[in-house]
Amino acid sequence: MSSKSLATPFIRHVTSRGYAQTAPVAKKEARLQTSVLPNKTFVAALDNGSPVTRLTIAFKAGSRYEPQTELGLAHVLRSAAGLSTKNSSAYMIRRQLTQIGASFTASGDREFVYYTVEATQDNLKTALEYLNKIVSNQEFRPWELTDNLPRLRYDIAALPPQDTACLLADSLQLSSLVQESKSDTTTYYGGELRKEMGGDLAHVALALQGAPASIPQSLALAVAARALGCGPVTKWGANNSPVAKAIGNIGPFAAAGFNVSYSDSGLFGVVLSVPKDEANAAVKAVANLLKQPLSADAIKAGKNQLKLQVLAEAEDGTSLAESLAAQGLFTGSAKSPLDIAREIDQLSTNDVSQAMSNASRSKLSMGSAGNLAFVPFVDEL
């Protein structure tokens, strides 16, 4: 008995289905709009067509503004975000946000604190009402802070080294708190910190003075950091980055370039973990590498890797919203991820080399932990 599947040519179904499908509409580039309100509040909006709207409110209230007599207070304040306010209890806030399918997060870094709410567009108005209560009407009830201690201990234990504390304050406290703890422009001195912990490894960070986030040189140093290397690009793959070649074949090790830019300064350098017996040669090799120019091929690879990082991080809506807020507080303006990628493309090899040359004129800073028996001191570099 013959199969009925042969009665109708298969190509007819493919053709019909193919012609029935309309051509996809070309996606337009998201347009970024910025404005400064009369009260000096910076506002940025990016419509990327997402059904979920994310709104971030950021303050210049990072851990650098924490009073020296109240160290650790920033962790308590960060963890207390979302507790009772003058208008609503913590339970009511969670209940109402859950009913509309919204979420609220509070995060921070050295410079800023971010309050972010995520909600669908039809529920955004209700979510904004509770975001306003959390930001401007927060209360710190003693019994709630006491009940929050276990979570606070867990947060601190799980905090990655690159993350720092944030400082939260309501609208009335913020101006006086920032004025009280306002610091002068950062001065870079160089220096060294060592912590002997034993073990088989030495963990060392070498850094030079970088550039503040408000100038183009910070982007050039970000390219240089990626060009130095960030480990193998494939699992169990070879590490052919400049920093890996400089260290050489010394056994298992890890090394990566880094660049961090703040409002008034920055740090540019390399962090590495090496066997304790090989630390002397490895640290000296990395210190010499930081003072030498990179090849054009390495800089080209660094530009491609940095563009990928910028565009990939923009896929996370919360990260994108916080990035736009941070740009506004850093520079008074904001750029979309595509605009930043174009600026990376426009950087020349000479721009990156000149930025590294300027950084190499500063004093070297070094922080080390682990078995430091063979780790050289900074004055030996």
Secondary structure, 3 states (H helix, E strand, C coil): CCCHHHCCCHHHHHHHHHHHCCCCCCCCCCEEEEEECCCCCEEEEEECCCCEEEEEEEECCEHHHCCHHHCCHHHHHHHCCCCCECCCCHHHHHHHHHHCCCEEEEEECCCCEEEEEEEEHHHHHHHHHHHHHHHHCECCCHHHHHHCHHHHHHHHHCCCCCCCCECCCCHHHHHHHHHHHCCCCCCCCCEEEEEECCCCEEEEEEEEECCCCCCCHHHHHHHHHHHHCCCCCCCCCCCCCHHHHHHCCCCCCEEEEEEEECCCCEEEEEEEEEEHHHHHHHHHHHHHHHCCCCCHHHHHHHHHHHHHHHHHHCCCHHHHHHHHHHHHHHHCCCCCHHHHHHHHHHCCHHHHHHHHHHHHCCCCEEEEEECCCCCCCHHHC
